[in-house]
Structures are given as structure tokens and as C-alpha cells.
């Protein structure tokens, strides 16, 4: 049994599909602060298999410890946490409490339950301002915002834990920019309020929920003047979790980039989305955002050599799959009529 924290979220729902399709059993834990467990109803529809769900917060050590023991969990994939850079600048202590303290409580529960295999959702934000490109795992770390620092501190905590106890096996996955959705259109990204990330914002403009995209700066040293980022399909990202979980046979911490190694500009994303959706996506040019860099993309070589993993889906497929989800679900899961009693439901 695999425990999946943040299991009802965007990435969590797609990782659930990957695990269930691989024949593994899943118990998803989520406090539903920025997610909807209707996503897990749909995961079961996609996979034709059931999973268990526990409504609990990872800061509740007793609840997590009970789940680990009761479900005979053998490994944890840890996705739970707050993730908005701008919000982290405004509310840093909330981020430290949720992300860092929450992980400490989770690790304590795992130790008590003798579960010492963990895959952790980190972020390319730990690299900070690129000293060189593409970014490999040896690039110096220097996060520039509280969100990135929470990921950095957790990474360091996990490395120290592995050094102190050789029974721990930890995979640290540095995500670049997950986008897209499952090809069924049943699950996808469902941001609360105005989206913080580019592709969901573009999708909501295309579907008519928002008026136009605000492009933050067009005077960068890039071919079209807009920022360049590494966008990875969420299904490719999900498969990376399964690969690293299968790889964790030896003690210690393994750190891996999950990205495509290809950079796409903001305008390129908008144009590609227009092409696959057949919709106009109006935009306006605004000022640069503080802290943004001209370009940021991964060197995924180590993941391919070590895990046999690589991304295979193009930007056009990312946009097409994201559009299928958005057009089928203009109000996200909030428009879904699902009953939670279809899940094996537990309150932590």
C-alpha cells in the first residue's frame, strides 16, 4: 500500500492513476484546503480500480501514524503542501508551518510506523537564479522566495535524516512546470481563484472565464522577449514518481530533475494553445515580475540514465490535453456531481 499525501490535488490525482495502473494499492490523504476529492472519484473511473481516502492534515501526526499502521503502508509519496510563490511572500509563516512543519510531522509518523521509504515533491525553485543552463542536479542552490526555501529546507532535512539512519530510502524530485491533464479529460488542474500559473490562466481565457492573459515582460534576452520555461506534461511527471519509487532499493537520498530539457516562451505557449483549441487568447504586455528570470529549463540527463525515465509528450499535446480538461470542466470539480461515499472514506 502506498500512502499519497496531497492525493486529491492536481499532481496527486495523476500520480494515483500511475500507481493504480501499475497494480499498486493507494491510500490518499488530503486536507482538501485547495483540492477536491471528486478528483479521486474520477481516478477510480479511469483506472477501474478503487483507492482509499483519508480526510486528514499531515500536521496531525497521530492521524497519519494510524493510517500508516492500519493500511500497512510500505512507502509514502509526499505531495502535500502550499505552492504559490506570490502567496509565500505575503504569508511566509503559513508556508513554513504547512510545508516544513507538516513534513516534520509526517516523518515522525513514518518513523513510529517503521515506514522509511519516501518520494518527496520538491521544485526547481530551489535553484534560484540560474548560473548556467540547462540546470542539472549539481547546480548551486539559492531559492529566492519563501516557497522555494521551504522546499530547500525539506531537502536538507531529508538528506540529514538519511545520513543519520541508513534504513531511510528517499527520492527527491525537482519538478519544473507541470501542465496538461489526463487524456480522458476527467482530471486536471483546478485552481482556486485566479490561477497562479501560465497554462491554467491561458486555458481560462480560452474558455471565456477570464478576459486576457497578462504577459509579465517582453524585454528579456530571449528570441521573442518573453520568459522561457520548461513545461512538462503532468502524466510524464506522474510516471517519474513510479520510476523513482521502483528505484529506491538502496539507502540514502537520490535527487532528480523532472523536466523536458526544452524551454518554451510565454508567447509560444499562448500561440500553441490557440492552435490546438481553435480559440483566441488575447494578451497584454505588463511589467516584469520581481524575481523572474529570462530562462529556466532542466537538464534531464541524470533521470534518464538513472531511472530510465524521460518525458515524451510535446507542448502541443500538453496544451491539447489541458484544453480538453478545461473545455469539459469549465468550473473544474466544483461542477461535478460525485458522492464521496463511492470512496473508501476515512476521517483522520
Secondary structure, DSSP 8 states (H G I E B T S, - for coil): -EEEETTTSHHHHHHHHHHHHTT--EEEEE--SS--THHHHHHHHHHT---EEEE--TT-HHHHHHHHHHTT--EEEE--S---HHHHHH-HHHHIIIIIIHHHHHHHHHHHTT--EEEEEEEGGGG-S-SSSSB-TTS-----SHHHHHHHHHHHHHHHHHHH-TT-EEEEEEE-EEE---TTSSS----SSS-SSHHHHHHHHHTTSSS-EEEE-S-SSSTTSS-EE-EEEHHHHHHHHHHHHHHTTSSEEEEEEES-S--EEHHHHHHHHHHHH-----EEEE---TT--SEE-B--HHHHHHH-------HHHHHHHHHHHHHH-TTGGGG----GGGSEEEE-
